[in-house]
């Protein structure tokens, strides 16, 4: 299995949903970065289950324990090892799924590929695996902060409820003020009501997360196989339940003519910039110094608390009604995961960029 991500800065994660814990090793991380433990824990708390009535009821403190690579509050340049212990496993909740393929889950494909699967919450296919990404992403954010780069994501759509303005029209800091992590208070209430209604029906709902990167310098990315937007797309599509990625104007831009879509250059006080940013901060696969913005579509959670028709491992038709604790919508808890994957990608490309010119 491919359990590592990155080039210069590389995360290798381990652990299962109902195993002893989730952890990872971050190798190649630069030395001398001040490690803000409170910030890292706060990032994990944003991803943590049980944080609102709209998330799974699983109660986990998700306290991270660092094992190596940090000395006197700074990174040493050595591998950073960490672990988050699982505290509230209920593997018996999944006994009725042991020999059944859950619709739209990884059960069937895992079984066919490996000949074995961990039915307890999906094992490695569980979203609990993203704990390791959030820890590594928080470290990456701390390193990027020293370079003046920030990464902010927010929920921009749940089901049919969506924001109708570009990210520049919102105060993105307001997103953390509500349980769905949306910067528009009115839309946030509508999203919350929709998720609550769907949850009461035993169903689930999907949506879109928008991410904005500010302060990115010109020159990150390569012109052919190392395009920055391609790397960001790969990072986002590796997240559980992610189904689509677009940056800049994305698919919406196909309605425009080239004369409308092109970002015209201008120079002011010796600095080159663009009058618009339809490109989303990336041109020719390389960052151009403007804000990078992209959107990630997430499908409805596949585990439903209502009956579904399926088959068992012997090919016999049956019905399945999931038990246990499940999110009716991944969006609120996926926001910090999107930020984490973006931060890891940007830090990796930032360090790669430092090696391409004298």
Secondary structure, 3 states (H helix, E strand, C coil): CCCEECCCCEEEEEECCCCCEEEEEEECCCCCCECCHHHHHHHHHHHCCCCCCCCCCCCCCCCEEECCCEECCEECCCCEEEEEECCCCCHHHHHHHCCECCCCCCHHHHHHHHCCCCCCCCHHHCHHHHHHHHHHHHHHHHHHHHCCCEEEEEEEEECCEECCCCHHHCCHHHHHHCCCCCCCHHHHHHHHHHHHHHHHCCCCCCEEEEEEEECCCECCCCCCCCCHHHHHHHHHHCCCCEEEEEECCHHHHHHCCHHHHCCCEEEECCEEEECCCCCCCEECCEEECCCEEEEEEECCCCCCCCCEEEEECCCCEEEECCCCCCCCCCHHHHHHHHHHHHHHHHHHHHHHHCCCCC
